[in-house]
Amino acid sequence: VQLQASGGGLVKAGDYLRLSCTASGHAFRSYSVGWFRQTPGKEREFVAAIKWGEESYADSVKGRFTISRDKNMLYLQMGSLKPEDTAVYFCTAQQAGSPHVASNWGYWGQGTLVTVSS
């Protein structure tokens, strides 16, 4: 499975942005999927996931971000963006164990940068 994230960019605080992740391979449709983000010098941080059809979110994005999927696509709709949401966002697939732990995921996209100005 190969993943390609896109949709990042420079936005202002309060704006909306939708990230997309294109996946190759039919197996993707049976995998758990998720989004993580990372800032320089910090570990990759869980953002959202869909596991067994159920969505989960980090507390920091709950109510502002929505994860969704459709066939070989994964999306992250981000709203009410804050400067602290600035990070490189990664899409991921195939997970075992806790979805909140980056090392539990098997496939990763290359990341897309989101910058939120104040």
Secondary structure, DSSP 8 states (H G I E B T S, - for coil): --EEEE--EEEETT--EEEEEEE-SGGGGGS-EEEEEE-TTS--EEEEEEETTEEEE-TTTTTTEEEEEETTEEEEEE-S--GGG-EEEEEEEEE-S-TT-GGGEEEE---EEEEEE-
